[in-house]
Amino acid sequence: MTLDLDEIRHVARLARLRLSDQELELYRTQLSSILDHIAKIGELNVDGVEPMAHPSDLTNRLDDDVVEEALPRDVLLALAPEVEDSFLSVPKVLDGAES
């Protein structure tokens, strides 16, 4: 499956990526190759194969919840990269603007 540059631009826009023309061409080739590989996997006969989430049996190891002493506020704020007043300051991630 060969993707065209408009499809790659669309995917890049959805991912909010600014790509140069060279990057668009590189990713067009790479994504087309990945989709070709997935198509080959889709051709495999999997009749009788049980669906699974992981190839080996795994169980979650859950530790007991233990109440521990919290860090004092001044120590926590001293470790933070940004502080505003007496709170942790984090960068705004979603601004609602469409690109």
C-alpha positions in Angstrom: 0.0 0.0 0.0 1.5 3.3 -1.0 0.4 6.4 0.8 0.4 9.7 -1.0 1.9 12.9 0.5 -1.6 14.4 1.2 -2.4 11.4 3.5 1.0 11.8 5.3 0.3 15.6 5.7 -3.1 14.7 7.1 -1.6 12.3 9.7 1.1 14.8 10.6 -1.6 17.5 11.1 -3.6 15.2 13.3 -0.5 14.5 15.4 0.3 18.2 15.4 3.7 17.7 13.8 5.4 20.2 11.5 7.4 18.2 9.0 9.6 19.3 6.2 9.1 18.0 2.7 12.0 15.6 3.2 10.5 14.3 6.4 7.1 13.9 4.8 8.7 11.7 2.0 10.7 9.7 4.6 7.6 9.0 6.7 5.5 8.3 3.6 8.0 5.5 2.7 8.2 4.2 6.2 4.4 4.2 6.9 3.7 2.6 3.5 6.2 -0.2 4.4 4.6 -0.7 7.8 1.1 -0.9 6.3 2.4 -3.4 3.7 3.8 -5.6 6.5 0.5 -5.4 8.4 -1.4 -6.4 5.3 0.9 -9.5 5.0 0.1 -10.4 8.6 -3.6 -10.1 7.8 -3.2 -12.8 5.1 -2.1 -15.4 7.7 -4.4 -18.3 8.4 -5.2 -18.0 12.1 -8.1 -20.5 12.3 -8.0 -22.3 15.6 -5.5 -19.8 17.2 -6.8 -18.5 20.5 -6.7 -14.7 20.8 -4.3 -13.5 23.5 -3.1 -10.2 25.0 0.4 -11.4 25.8 2.5 -14.4 24.5 3.2 -15.6 28.1 1.1 -16.0 31.2 1.6 -12.9 33.3 0.0 -11.9 36.5 0.0 -8.5 38.0 2.1 -8.2 41.1 0.2 -5.9 43.4 1.9 -4.8 46.6 0.0 -3.9 49.7 -1.0 -0.3 50.1 1.1 1.1 52.9 0.6 4.6 54.3 3.9 6.4 54.5 4.8 9.9 55.6 4.4 12.5 52.9 7.1 14.9 51.9 6.8 18.2 53.7 5.4 20.9 51.4 8.5 23.1 51.4 10.7 20.1 50.4 8.3 19.1 47.6 8.2 22.7 46.3 12.0 22.9 46.4 12.2 19.8 44.2 9.7 21.2 41.6 11.1 22.7 38.4 8.4 25.5 38.5 6.5 27.0 41.5 3.8 29.6 41.4 2.8 31.1 44.7 2.8 27.9 46.9 1.7 25.5 44.2 3.4 23.4 41.5 3.3 25.1 38.2 2.8 23.0 35.1 2.7 24.0 31.4 -0.7 24.4 29.7 -1.1 21.4 27.4 -4.5 21.9 25.9 -5.6 25.3 24.8 -8.5 24.3 22.6 -7.1 26.0 19.5 -7.3 24.0 16.3 -4.3 23.9 13.9 
